[in-house]
Amino acid sequence: MDDDRVDAGFAALADPVRRAIIARLSRGPATVNEIAEPFEISLQAVSRHIRVLEQAGLVTKGREAQRRPVALEPAALERLTAWIDGYRLAHEQRFRRLDAVLDGDREPHHEETT
């Protein structure tokens, strides 16, 4: 995966407003006005947040007559998830090996009697 795209994706998701926008868009496309409703920031500020998400490839803007819906780009989120999963799986394997070693040490030791 392209490091620049991963960096841009995680940088975009570092902001709580942008994460909230992603959460909203996970329920379906919405206009900028609809996205801005729950926030106590200007419409212009919401538009800037959307632009950052768009530049990171996490959302796209469409055009439907007079509407310009913003939609989540699931493939971009999947790429970030895959990047995280690669590291998560490697650590899980290490923990499984450690568990196996520790379980081997927990077996009762029998002393020989002569």
SVG drawing of the C-alpha trace seen along z (x, -y; Angstrom):
<svg xmlns="http://www.w3.org/2000/svg" viewBox="-32 -29 48 76">
<polyline fill="none" stroke="black" stroke-width="0.4" points="0.0,0.0 1.2,-3.5 2.6,-5.1 1.4,-8.5 -2.2,-7.3 -2.0,-5.6 -0.5,-8.7 -3.2,-10.9 -5.9,-8.6 -4.8,-8.4 -4.1,-12.1 -7.6,-12.8 -9.0,-10.5 -7.0,-12.1 -9.6,-14.8 -12.8,-14.0 -15.0,-16.1 -13.8,-14.2 -14.3,-10.8 -17.9,-12.0 -18.4,-12.8 -17.2,-9.4 -19.6,-7.8 -22.5,-9.9 -21.6,-8.9 -21.4,-5.2 -25.3,-5.4 -25.4,-6.8 -24.6,-9.8 -25.5,-13.2 -25.2,-16.8 -22.8,-19.2 -25.8,-20.9 -27.0,-17.6 -23.5,-16.7 -23.1,-20.1 -26.4,-19.9 -25.1,-18.3 -21.9,-20.4 -21.5,-23.8 -19.1,-25.0 -19.6,-26.9 -20.7,-25.4 -17.4,-26.6 -15.4,-24.7 -17.4,-21.5 -16.6,-21.9 -12.9,-22.2 -13.1,-18.9 -14.9,-17.2 -12.2,-18.5 -9.5,-16.9 -11.4,-13.6 -11.8,-13.9 -8.1,-14.6 -7.3,-11.5 -9.7,-9.5 -12.0,-8.6 -15.1,-10.4 -16.3,-11.4 -18.6,-14.2 -21.3,-13.5 -23.7,-15.5 -27.4,-14.8 -29.3,-17.7 -29.1,-20.5 -27.8,-18.1 -24.1,-17.5 -24.1,-14.4 -20.9,-13.4 -20.4,-9.6 -18.1,-7.3 -15.4,-5.6 -15.4,-2.1 -12.4,-0.9 -10.2,-3.5 -11.3,-2.5 -10.7,1.1 -7.1,0.2 -6.5,-1.4 -8.1,1.6 -5.9,4.0 -2.8,2.0 -3.8,2.2 -4.8,5.9 -1.3,6.7 0.2,5.6 -2.5,6.9 -2.2,10.4 1.6,10.4 1.2,9.5 -1.5,12.1 0.8,14.7 3.5,13.7 1.1,13.9 -0.1,17.3 3.5,18.5 4.1,17.0 0.9,18.7 2.1,22.0 5.5,21.6 3.8,20.6 1.3,23.4 4.2,25.9 5.8,24.5 2.5,25.0 2.4,28.7 3.0,30.5 6.5,31.6 6.8,35.2 9.7,36.0 11.2,39.4 11.3,41.6 13.9,44.3"/>
</svg>
